[in-house]
């Protein structure tokens, strides 16, 4: 999509004016009037038709999908336009070449060992399963998201009918009812579930204000996790290194990926990430997270993008600030404040 946008200098300039407060539909309507923007508009509409069911926190059916509110997607395109043309393909090929080299090294080592022929066949099978299985898992997730989109559209239609009948006060009220209550509500007096909805909305607000501990055991205990790194610089933040490499750059704290983006080379600092955050990694030079382990979302994506990452960093958001330069040592597990 960014490549299509580059066909129109006017469109590239219009992307530079996109911000968190922009009305996405009005922005797109104006974009369609710009010279040579038609290829981008057509490609964008095709993308939304196929992938529009995705979005931030997409497992939560309340959250807007790209087909409903594409501002976060547009901001990712705007961020990509800050990169040199074709840089994403160059990065992909670099990582693919590294993978081919690592695979060849593994085959050579196995082949040179005792029973090398048998081990090589086993390794080939395991590589095929791991590569294919990793992709297949995402197909299942995508199907769930498509089903959720269909269900959401039906529920949105039901909410309009319920509002017209006086059962709901606003469209978003429907997300605070259980499936059984949604069936029952048609037989109840208008407003019968108003108190229940208000209580659950208040409970959600209270939950948003709570910062849970990193770990709670089955017995309700809250162990205090700490890290030790030999010879770490004084004042450095310590954590769990989950993606190798060392990177130095400015910090960018992201709390709302719907409205915030990264400039190329900035260090992404977040409490956590989920699949809806993945496009932000396009520009990230490194990743720092307060929550997570080796197999959580941000760790996996950081390794896929080949950027250093450290997770489990206590109070990272409170300690670091936008623009501050840091050195992220993903080999040893510390963040040096520069």
Buried (B, 14 or more C-beta within 10 A) or exposed (E): BBBBBBBBEEBBEBBEEBEEEBEBEEBBEBBBEBEBBEBBBEBBEEBBEEBBBBBBBBEEBEBBBBBBBBBBBBBBBBBBBBBEEEBBEEBEEEBEEEEEEEBEEBBEEBEEEEEBEEBBEEBEEEEEEEEEEEEEEEEEEEEEBBEBBEEBEEBEEBBEEBBEEEBBEEEEBBBBBEEEBBEEBEEEEEEEBEEBBEEBBEEEEEEEEEEEEBEEEEEEEEEEEEBEBEEBEEEBBBBBBBBBBEBBBBBBBBEEBBBBBBEBBBBBBBBEBBBBBBBBBBBBBBBBBBBBEBEBBBBBBBBBBBBBBBBBBBEBBEBBEEEBEBBBBBEBBBBBBE
